[in-house]
Amino acid sequence: MSEQDLYIIRPSGEGWTLHLAKETLARFDERPKAIEAAVVVAEASARLGKAAGVVMEEGDQRIMVWDAGRDSYSRVS
């Protein structure tokens, strides 16, 4: 079974951060921008043959936002 690239969006101070494993990839002022960026990089991982997904964490909840093979990309506006 192939390893999954799971991109995680978390609230951070006044904004949102995007993580992959234990690495912080970027910080955004707005949640929609963080989601959009996470989906773009997850989709790129999927095109390279990796299982990929985007999860948003808020408190103790995890919400699957996007999953390669299940969802298509559309720009968040």
C-alpha positions, 0 to 999 in steps of 0.5 A: 500500500502506498503512503498517503500525502495528507495535507492538514489545515489548522487554525494558527493565531489570526490565520491558518497553516498548511502542514504535511507530516510534521512540516509547516508548508505555508501560512494564510490569512484566510481559510479559503486560501489555505484550502485552495492551496492545500487542494492544489498541492494534494492534486499535484501529489495525486498526479504523481501517483501518490494517494493524497488528501486534505483535512481541516482540523478545528479543535478535536475535529477533523473534516475531510475537505478533499480526497484524490480519486473522490473529488475534483478540483474547483477554485474556491471563491 
